[in-house]
Amino acid sequence: MLLTAIIKEFKLLWRDLHGLTVLFALPLVFMLIMSAALNNDNDPHKGVAAVLLGSADNALNQDLAEKLNQQGFEIDFQAALSDINEQAKEIIRHTDREMVLINPNATLGALEDEQPLSLVVRPNIDRAKLAGIQGVLRQQYTETRLQAYFNQDKQTALDLPDTVPAPFQNIINEQYQEKNTQRIDNVTKYLEQQQFNAQFIDGTGQATQRPNSVQHSVPAWLIFGMFFILIPLSNVMIMEKNTNTIIRLRLSPAAAWQLIAAKFVPYFLINQIQFLLMIAVGVWLLPHLSIPALQLSGSLKDYLLLSWAISFAALGYGLLVSIVAKTTEHAAVLGVGGIILMAAIGGIMVPSFVMPDLMRTLSQISPMAWGLSGFENLLLNRATIAEILPNILKLTAFGSICLIIATAVYARKMKTV
């Protein structure tokens, strides 16, 4: 009897191919994607394109640029103009350079008179990446600066001839020791000083505050959540098939596209309520939990337009999966599995900057990456609608293609039931 029951369970498992797919294939694919996304042994500063601005009379600048290039940066040295800060802003706004390093020191002056360098970056740079870059810059600049300081006086020991009277030798040696002590004190004080100031410049060229983690996390998980509209949508569609509701719909005078539109509208409104709720939580609730508030820059209508495009893409995908799927398990494999994979590839779960070049390129096929890029540009770079229009168009095109296919499949199913 026990053997018969076990054989029966194996037969039931074999019939549930969708469940087996979820059990084996989805974790395997997810593991491969996440492993590939995190398989980047390069330091965060490798390949960073930057400009070093400084005086051409300061010999330190050329040496520093050369050292940074040896460390993996892509540094170009440019001579500073009259307004070095405006020059840095123009480079950030109108070139593909990720950052500008400003050396305000015109010459190799006294170490105690050294002014801190400024690092000008876009506000959407990842915080962990910025910390890694600052660490490398600080190390390389300090090493280069101190080497130049000690090279100003290359004498390391006194070798006085015997003809110098002993009293004079003592005076000279005392002065030499005193000078070395002073140099060591200067170096110690220098190492205690602040060596870098970070400036964040948005897309309009205005200085902005350092972005907090909420500016990154809220848009990412908002997009992730909006795509999960697929779950209630697929449940309703599959319930219609199981209860033969689709047969009654076939007898109605409405066309397939009208029935699809009837489903689209209420779920679209749900998505927008979801969007507004998440934004409200980020703006008003998080501060009460001792978490930095979400800071919206620009007009709310810009965010709403992007939200509509994301919802259009999410609902297009959700309707396509719901119509193609035969069971809830089938919908889980195609829908939920697809959403998780799009999130893993698109920078929702793993920041794109830590990915290797191949995965970073691959991430651009994910609709979630388009939405996340649009939100970050609005929040951090104060982008205009024209600047995020490519993201909106790609999301709309993706949703339109899914809806066209979904309508065609739905129309054919209504004819065959």
C-alpha positions, 0 to 999 in steps of 0.5 A, a space after each residue: 500500500 505504501 509503495 502504491 501511494 509513493 508511486 501515485 505521488 511521483 505520477 502527480 509530481 510528473 504531471 505538475 511540470 510547471 511546479 517542477 520548473 519553478 522548483 528547479 529551473 527558476 532557482 538555477 537561472 536566478 543563481 546564474 544571473 546573480 553570479 554573473 552580475 556579481 562576478 566583477 573583480 575590478 575595483 570600483 575606480 577601474 575605468 572611471 573617466 575623469 578630468 583633473 583641473 589644476 594649474 599648469 605651473 603645479 608640477 604635482 598635477 601631471 604626476 598625479 594624473 599619471 599615477 591615477 591612470 596607472 591605478 586604472 582611472 581614465 584621467 585627462 589633465 586640463 589647465 584651469 581657467 579663470 573660474 575653475 568651478 564653472 569649468 568643472 560644472 560644464 565638464 560634468 553637464 556636457 561630457 561623458 566624464 563621471 567626475 572632475 578632480 579640482 586642485 586649487 593649489 597653484 604651486 607646490 607651496 608649504 604643506 601647512 598651507 595646502 588647500 583641500 581638493 574638490 571632487 565634483 560628481 553627479 548625484 546619481 553616483 552610487 555611494 559605495 562606488 564614490 567611497 571606493 573612489 575617494 579612498 584611492 584618490 586620497 591615497 594616491 594624492 597623499 603619496 604624490 604630495 608627500 613625495 614632492 614635499 620631501 623632494 624639495 630637500 633631498 638631503 637625508 643625512 649629514 656627512 661633514 668633513 673632519 675639517 669642520 670644528 666640533 662645535 660647528 658640527 654640533 650646531 649644524 646637527 642640531 639645526 638639521 634635527 630640528 628641521 627634520 622634526 619640524 617636517 615630521 610635524 608638518 606631515 602629521 598635521 597635514 594627514 589630519 587635515 581634510 583632503 577632499 570636498 565632494 560637490 554634487 552637481 545635477 543636470 542643471 548645473 546646480 549644486 545639490 545635497 549628497 543623495 541618501 540611500 532612500 533616493 535609490 531604494 524607493 524607486 527600485 522597489 516601487 518599480 519592482 512592486 508595480 510589476 507584481 500587478 501581474 499576480 491579481 491580474 493573472 488570478 482573475 484571468 485564469 478564474 475566468 477560464 476555469 469558470 467558463 466566463 470566457 464563453 459568455 464573453 465570447 457571446 458579447 458584442 465587445 471585441 477582444 481589444 475592448 475586453 482587454 481595455 476593460 481589464 487594463 483601466 482598473 489595474 492601471 488605476 491600482 498601479 497609480 495608487 500604489 505609486 502615490 502610496 509609496 511616494 507618500 511613505 518615502 516623503 512623510 513616514 520614513 522621517 518618523 522612523 529615523 530614516 532620511 526622507 525621499 526628496 522629490 525634485 521637479 514637478 510631480 507631473 514628471 514623476 506621474 508621466 514616468 509612472 504611467 509608462 512603467 505601469 503601461 509596461 507592467 500591465 502589458 507584460 501582465 496581460 500577456 502572461 495572464 492570457 498565455 498561462 493556463 494555470 496559476 502555476 504556469 503564470 508563476 513560472 512565466 510571470 513572477 519568474 520573469 519579474 524576478 529575472 528582470 529585476 536581477 538583470 535590471 539593477 534592482 537587486 544588484 547595482 549595475 555599477 558592480 556588474 561586469 561590462 557584459 552584464 551591464 550591457 545586458 541590463 539595458 534590455 530590462 524594462 525595469 532598468 529603463 524605469 529605474 534610470 528615469 526615476 534616478 535622473 528625475 530625483 538626482 539629476 533634476 532631469 526634464 521630461 525631454 531628457 527622460 523621454 527615451 526611457 518613457 518611449 522604451 517602456 511604452 513600446 515594450 508595453 504596446 508590443 505585449 498588448 498587441 500580442 496579448 490581444 491577438 492571442 485573446 481574440 484567437 482563444 475566444 474563437 476556439 472556446 
